[in-house]
C-alpha cells in the first residue's frame, strides 16, 4: 500500500519548475527506489546527485555505462550499500542526465567528528549552515541520534556524530548546487531521508547558501511519523528486515 501526503501545492506549476528535488529513501527498501525512479522519470533532470557514489564512480557511469552494468563497473558490491539491483531502476531512468557522486572519504567524515564540520568544510562553512548549533538544537540532534541507534550509542560520541552528519548534509548541498550551476537543472538528489529534511538538512542548507534556488523535498517513508519534515511524503509498506537493535544486544 502506498500513500501520498502533500504539504505544499507543487502541481500548479510544471514538474520541472523546481531547481533541486531532494528525494529521500530508506536505503534497503526496494519500493523506495521504485518511487525515486518514477520521480526521476517525471522530473527529467539534467543531473542526478547520488549520496552512494564517489566522484570517481560517477565519472565511470558518465561514460555511457549500461544501467545493468553500473554495479560491476563501480564496484558497488564492495561499497557497503544495499544490493545494486534495488537501485538499478533509478539508473534506468536517467535518460542522459549527468551523474554526480557526493560521498566523502571515510577519513574526511571522521575528521569532522574530531575537528568539527565547519573546520573540515572550508571557508564558506557559514554560508552552508555550519555555524555552531545552539544548546537546544544540539541536544535535540544528539538525542535523535541516540534513539535511532537503539539507545545503545555512548553519549560521549554523539557530538562527533552530529558534526559528521552536518558535514555530509552541507557537502551534498554543495554538490547539488554545483550540478545546478553546471547543467542548468533541474537536479535530483538521491539520498537518505535524514538528509532530505527541511528543518536542518539539504533543503535548509541550500536555502542558506543560495536562497534564490527553488527546492522541493520528498520523504519516502514506511510510516507517516516524520511527515511534517518534508514538502511531500510518500508512505510505502515496510520492508521485512531483521530488528536493527539486535546488533546492539
ABEGO torsion letter per residue (X at the ends): XBBBBBABBAAABBAAABABBBBBBBAABAAAAAAAAAAAAAAGBABBBBAABBAAAAAAAAAGBBAAAAAAAAGAAAAGBBBAAAAAAAAAAAGGBBBBBABBBAAAAAAAAAAEAAAAAEAAAAAAGABBBBAAAAAAAAAAAAAAAGGABBAAAAAAAAAAAAAAAAAAAAAAAAAAAAAGOBBBBBBBAAAABAAABAAAAAAAABAABBBBBBBBBABAAAAAABABBBBBBBBBBBBAAAAAX
